[in-house]
Amino acid sequence: MLRGEMTYARTCDRTYQLRRRERLTPAASLPSGGRRPFCYDMLLRLGIHTSVAGSLENSALKAAELGANTFQIFSSSPRMWRASVPERDGIKRLRAARERFDLHPLAIHANYLINLASIDPVIRGKSIEGFRGELERAQAIGAEYVVLHPGSYQGRTVEEGMASLVSGLRESTTGMRRNPVMVLLENTAGAGCQIGSRFEELRAIRDMAANEASLEIGYCLDTCHLYAAGFNIARMAGLHAMLSQAEETLGLAHVRLIHANDSKGGLGSKLDRHAHIGAGKIGRAGFRRILTDRRLRQKPFILETPVDEPGDDRRNLDMLKSLALG
């Protein structure tokens, strides 16, 4: 790192410490003329899932208020098939807020109802239409990523489920121009008939989709899901083993996003229950190792932790920041 960059990085860290003490507004904390409000060693991006209630712009303003420099949203209700269409003025305001507060990247989490691996004709039809809508809205608002759960292969083999998923990706993009938004396959906890708890499954889906769907595909790794699926990332040896396997199987360059969630369930429990950072089975020491590992320092980390009490969102983000400093 050059001398000027080192000075700037130190300024950012001092700014962060000042914000923690005085709770300054985002605008008041900018270290250099309104750009790059929160940074750690010029690389790390820490954010949170925020609500679009009221307007798209509100999601960005909330992220900035909490001190994030990246964020995730639902483009519409995550538990309803019917989706709202974003208004042009709302999109314009969202883009302006993102530039003002340097909120990059923006990820959209796909609707929870979508299951492209399903063979049920009704669910499959709605899933294909719903996912196409997610891609269209993501492109319209300027999101970089759409995060997708691979789905369930219930009633068939996992290989058949993956083939249906890839077919669903193809059908979702039929007739579309190549979409600049990257789809991120999220690893799962492995409960029931979930696809994607094994890296080999995620890699196979990406490989098959490369020849069938006009999409760029990468990966999102969820820390809670990793732990619940049997990767002991709470310990140094387990974290190194997981990252080595991810590099060999997925290619870490294709892992574009980390969902930062502690785990209420035990190692290998297959329980997808998110806990506050440091309050679950991964713990503070585990997250400190994750956040400071050189192989992950350039990956954005986005929280999906519960808000049980007012202020939990800020507390979890502040905890990530504190642990990221080593």
Rosetta blueprint (number, residue, H / E / L):
1 M L
2 L L
3 R H
4 G H
5 E H
6 M H
7 T H
8 Y H
9 A H
10 R H
11 T H
12 C H
13 D H
14 R H
15 T H
16 Y H
17 Q H
18 L H
19 R H
20 R H
21 R H
22 E H
23 R L
24 L L
25 T L
26 P L
27 A H
28 A H
29 S H
30 L L
31 P L
32 S E
33 G L
34 G L
35 R E
36 R L
37 P L
38 F L
39 C L
40 Y E
41 D L
42 M L
43 L L
44 L E
45 R E
46 L E
47 G E
48 I E
49 H E
50 T L
51 S L
52 V L
53 A L
54 G L
55 S L
56 L H
57 E H
58 N H
59 S H
60 A H
61 L H
62 K H
63 A H
64 A H
65 E H
66 L H
67 G L
68 A L
69 N L
70 T E
71 F E
72 Q E
73 I E
74 F L
75 S L
76 S L
77 S L
78 P L
79 R L
80 M L
81 W L
82 R L
83 A L
84 S L
85 V L
86 P L
87 E L
88 R H
89 D H
90 G H
91 I H
92 K H
93 R H
94 L H
95 R H
96 A H
97 A H
98 R H
99 E H
100 R H
101 F H
102 D L
103 L L
104 H L
105 P L
106 L E
107 A E
108 I E
109 H E
110 A L
111 N L
112 Y L
113 L L
114 I L
115 N L
116 L L
117 A L
118 S L
119 I L
120 D L
121 P H
122 V H
123 I H
124 R H
125 G H
126 K H
127 S H
128 I H
129 E H
130 G H
131 F H
132 R H
133 G H
134 E H
135 L H
136 E H
137 R H
138 A H
139 Q H
140 A H
141 I H
142 G L
143 A L
144 E L
145 Y E
146 V E
147 V E
148 L E
149 H L
150 P L
151 G L
152 S E
153 Y L
154 Q L
155 G L
156 R L
157 T L
158 V H
159 E H
160 E H
161 G H
162 M H
163 A H
164 S H
165 L H
166 V H
167 S H
168 G H
169 L H
170 R H
171 E H
172 S H
173 T L
174 T L
175 G L
176 M L
177 R L
178 R L
179 N L
180 P L
181 V L
182 M E
183 V E
184 L E
185 L E
186 E E
187 N L
188 T L
189 A L
190 G L
191 A L
192 G L
193 C L
194 Q E
195 I L
196 G L
197 S L
198 R L
199 F H
200 E H
201 E H
202 L H
203 R H
204 A H
205 I H
206 R H
207 D H
208 M H
209 A H
210 A H
211 N L
212 E L
213 A L
214 S L
215 L L
216 E E
217 I E
218 G E
219 Y E
220 C E
221 L E
222 D E
223 T H
224 C H
225 H H
226 L H
227 Y H
228 A H
229 A L
230 G L
231 F L
232 N L
233 I L
234 A L
235 R L
236 M H
237 A H
238 G H
239 L H
240 H H
241 A H
242 M H
243 L H
244 S H
245 Q H
246 A H
247 E H
248 E H
249 T H
250 L L
251 G L
252 L H
253 A H
254 H H
255 V E
256 R E
257 L E
258 I E
259 H E
260 A E
261 N L
262 D E
263 S E
264 K L
265 G L
266 G L
267 L L
268 G L
269 S L
270 K L
271 L L
272 D L
273 R L
274 H E
275 A E
276 H L
277 I L
278 G L
279 A L
280 G L
281 K L
282 I L
283 G H
284 R H
285 A H
286 G H
287 F H
288 R H
289 R H
290 I H
291 L H
292 T H
293 D L
294 R L
295 R L
296 L L
297 R L
298 Q L
299 K L
300 P E
301 F E
302 I E
303 L E
304 E L
305 T L
306 P L
307 V L
308 D L
309 E L
310 P L
311 G L
312 D H
313 D H
314 R H
315 R H
316 N H
317 L H
318 D H
319 M H
320 L H
321 K H
322 S H
323 L H
324 A H
325 L L
326 G L
